[in-house]
Amino acid sequence: MKPTATLYVCSDWKTSALVLPVLEKRFLVQNRITWEREKERGARRNWKNNTEDIWFCINSENYYFDVDAVKLKRKVLAPYRVNGDPKDWKREGDGNFRLTHPSNIWTDLTVPFWSMSENTPHPTQKPEKLFAKLILASSRKGDFVFDPFLGSGTSAVVAEKLCRRWCGIDINMEYLCWARKRISAVRWDSAIQGYKDGVFWERNSSPQQKGYPK
Ligand SMILES: C[S@@+](CC[C@H](N)C(=O)[O-])C[C@H]1O[C@@H](n2cnc3c(N)ncnc32)[C@H](O)[C@@H]1O
């Protein structure tokens, strides 16, 4: 890895605690992002397991991070005014919206479900929107994205859509076939669900993204 590179490591709640000390031996760990999977089976004798962690690590203090590229557009429920003027929000269509700094809890994602074009039969496929956040925050156009656990190809698909170079590896040939099919479809459809006009939108906000009232 280059001294300027960033590493993101995904883990579930059980492995997360084990992964941290290993990462700390070699990298500067900056944060732990927790994202809500939304769609998960309920449990009878336990809390439904609905989150995953992503460790954000750097190689040196000379790293790239573009917070403006990953702002979240949120509906403002209590629009505050100063001298009658909106304070840091704007009226748009049927609502009031504010651009917010992304935190380390991501609740705007949806696991790709059957009706989404990005969906494949891969058992642990991640949403394109998740990789879009990581890639936009931590790389510039033309930079290199490497994913040694490519699966259905989500990281490569998003890297391609966002004009980054990429390389991916997976042990399973069938998954790589699905990845190849998705990557070749990018030339017809480079949209990323939930990312429009340079901002990330909240979950279930398609009507607002299209610009017409609910
Ligand atoms: C969590 S999945 C990745 C899912 C991917 N991010 C996506 O959105 O489809 C992890 C992947 O690692 C692959 N894998 C597991 N062990 C591997 C190994 N030793 N070398 C390469 N790939 C491996 C699995 O086949 C699986 O597809």
The ligand as a Gaussian input file, in Angstrom:
#p B3LYP/6-31G(d) Opt

LIG

0 1
 C      -18.489000     -10.475000       1.982000
 S      -18.197000     -11.203000       0.427000
 C      -17.888000      -9.788000      -0.571000
 C      -19.144000      -9.227000      -1.129000
 C      -18.902000      -8.078000      -2.078000
 N      -18.456000      -6.895000      -1.378000
 C      -20.174000      -7.779000      -2.860000
 O      -20.744000      -6.685000      -2.722000
 O      -20.627000      -8.661000      -3.593000
 C      -16.613000     -11.914000       0.603000
 C      -16.095000     -12.616000      -0.630000
 O      -14.784000     -13.103000      -0.354000
 C      -14.572000     -14.269000      -1.117000
 N      -13.448000     -15.003000      -0.510000
 C      -13.437000     -15.723000       0.631000
 N      -12.208000     -16.230000       0.859000
 C      -11.415000     -15.792000      -0.153000
 C      -10.044000     -15.967000      -0.459000
 N       -9.238000     -16.690000       0.319000
 N       -9.555000     -15.362000      -1.566000
 C      -10.365000     -14.625000      -2.363000
 N      -11.687000     -14.433000      -2.124000
 C      -12.198000     -15.008000      -1.027000
 C      -15.911000     -14.980000      -1.087000
 O      -16.065000     -15.833000      -2.210000
 C      -16.914000     -13.818000      -1.078000
 O      -17.447000     -13.574000      -2.358000

